[in-house]
């Protein structure tokens, strides 16, 4: 029986909880393997062959190949583990975060220095202005999916 997860209605937010952890276990283990230089070299030499050594879903493997970190997170990846993929490709965390928001590294840096992302559009789906969140039980008609 799934627990009620009121945090699931925050647009664009993926919470790494126990369900996400189970879903992404092998993806995250793959990422951790990149801590070893020999594994990073094997991965860079033939990404597909290295990924095929891991019992991940095809969708998870494709997200890694595409460097689609948002998709990888939706498929159970933990951002702190996924950062190892970017580091393997010579990307900073700031570059990766920028790509995840659709911004350049410079735009992302400027946004963060200016105080971060605006709350507008990032409230609970049930909120209206200053109203309190209106949580609906999971499975209730009219619930929007958040990914």
C-alpha positions as CSV (number, residue, x, y, z in Angstrom):
1,X,0.0,0.0,0.0
2,X,1.5,3.3,-1.1
3,X,1.7,6.1,1.5
4,X,0.0,9.4,0.8
5,X,2.7,11.7,-0.6
6,X,1.4,15.2,-0.6
7,X,4.8,16.4,-1.9
8,X,4.1,14.8,-5.2
9,X,2.0,17.8,-6.3
10,X,4.9,20.3,-6.5
11,X,5.4,21.0,-10.2
12,X,8.8,19.9,-11.5
13,X,9.9,18.4,-8.3
14,X,11.1,14.8,-7.8
15,X,11.5,13.8,-4.2
16,X,14.0,11.0,-3.8
17,X,12.1,8.8,-1.4
18,X,12.1,5.0,-0.7
19,X,10.1,4.3,-3.9
20,X,12.5,6.3,-6.0
21,X,15.4,4.6,-4.3
22,X,14.1,1.1,-5.2
23,X,13.3,2.2,-8.8
24,X,16.8,3.6,-9.3
25,X,18.9,1.2,-7.3
26,X,20.9,-0.2,-10.3
27,X,21.1,3.2,-12.0
28,X,22.6,4.7,-8.8
29,X,24.9,1.7,-8.4
30,X,26.1,2.3,-12.0
31,X,26.8,5.9,-11.1
32,X,28.8,5.0,-8.0
33,X,30.9,2.6,-10.1
34,X,32.2,5.8,-11.9
35,X,34.1,6.6,-8.7
36,X,36.8,4.3,-10.0
37,X,39.1,5.6,-12.8
38,X,39.1,2.3,-14.6
39,X,35.3,2.2,-14.7
40,X,35.2,5.8,-16.0
41,X,37.6,4.8,-18.8
42,X,35.6,1.7,-19.7
43,X,32.4,3.8,-19.7
44,X,33.9,6.5,-21.9
45,X,35.4,3.9,-24.3
46,X,32.0,2.2,-25.0
47,X,29.1,3.7,-23.0
48,X,26.5,1.3,-24.3
49,X,28.6,-1.8,-23.6
50,X,29.3,-0.6,-20.0
51,X,25.6,0.2,-19.4
52,X,24.6,-3.2,-20.6
53,X,26.5,-4.7,-17.8
54,X,24.0,-3.2,-15.4
55,X,20.4,-4.5,-14.9
56,X,18.8,-1.1,-15.6
57,X,15.8,-0.5,-17.7
58,X,16.3,0.5,-21.3
59,X,14.7,3.8,-20.4
60,X,17.3,4.4,-17.7
61,X,20.2,3.5,-20.0
62,X,18.9,5.9,-22.7
63,X,18.6,8.7,-20.2
64,X,22.3,8.2,-19.3
65,X,23.3,8.0,-23.0
66,X,21.3,11.2,-23.7
67,X,22.7,12.9,-20.5
68,X,19.1,13.6,-19.7
69,X,19.4,14.1,-15.9
70,X,15.8,15.1,-15.4
71,X,14.6,11.9,-17.0
72,X,17.2,9.9,-15.0
73,X,15.9,11.5,-11.8
74,X,12.3,10.6,-12.8
75,X,13.5,7.0,-13.3
76,X,15.0,6.8,-9.8
77,X,18.3,8.5,-10.1
78,X,19.6,10.5,-7.2
79,X,21.2,13.8,-8.3
80,X,24.2,13.2,-6.1
81,X,24.9,9.9,-7.8
82,X,24.0,11.2,-11.3
83,X,26.6,14.0,-10.8
84,X,29.2,11.3,-11.3
85,X,28.1,10.9,-14.9
86,X,28.5,14.6,-15.5
87,X,31.9,14.6,-13.8
88,X,33.0,11.7,-16.0
89,X,32.2,13.9,-19.0
90,X,34.1,16.8,-17.5
91,X,31.0,18.8,-16.5
92,X,30.7,20.8,-13.3
93,X,27.6,20.4,-11.1
94,X,26.7,24.0,-12.1
95,X,26.8,23.1,-15.8
96,X,24.6,20.0,-15.1
97,X,22.1,22.0,-13.1
98,X,21.9,24.6,-15.8
99,X,21.2,22.0,-18.4
100,X,18.4,20.6,-16.2
101,X,16.7,23.9,-16.0
102,X,17.1,24.7,-19.8
103,X,19.5,27.5,-18.9
104,X,23.1,28.1,-19.8
105,X,25.6,27.8,-17.1
106,X,25.9,31.6,-16.9
107,X,22.1,32.1,-16.7
108,X,21.8,29.4,-14.0
109,X,24.7,31.1,-12.0
110,X,23.0,34.5,-12.3
111,X,19.6,33.1,-11.2
112,X,21.2,31.5,-8.1
113,X,23.2,34.6,-7.2
114,X,19.9,36.6,-7.5
115,X,18.2,34.4,-4.9
116,X,17.1,31.3,-6.9
117,X,14.0,30.4,-8.8
118,X,10.8,32.4,-8.2
119,X,8.1,30.7,-6.2
120,X,5.6,31.6,-8.9
121,X,4.6,28.4,-10.7
122,X,6.4,26.3,-8.1
123,X,3.7,26.0,-5.5
124,X,1.6,23.0,-4.7
125,X,-0.8,22.4,-7.6
126,X,-3.7,22.9,-5.1
127,X,-2.4,26.3,-4.0
128,X,-3.9,29.5,-5.2
129,X,-1.8,32.6,-4.4
130,X,-1.4,32.6,-0.6
131,X,-4.0,29.8,-0.1
132,X,-3.1,26.7,1.8
133,X,-2.3,23.6,-0.3
134,X,-5.4,21.5,-1.1
135,X,-4.1,17.9,-1.1
136,X,-6.1,15.3,-2.9
137,X,-5.7,11.6,-2.0
138,X,-3.7,9.8,-4.7
139,X,-5.8,8.3,-7.4
140,X,-8.6,10.9,-7.1
141,X,-10.0,12.2,-10.4
142,X,-8.5,15.4,-11.6
143,X,-5.1,14.9,-10.1
144,X,-2.3,16.1,-12.3
145,X,0.9,14.1,-12.8
146,X,4.1,15.8,-11.7
147,X,7.4,14.7,-13.3
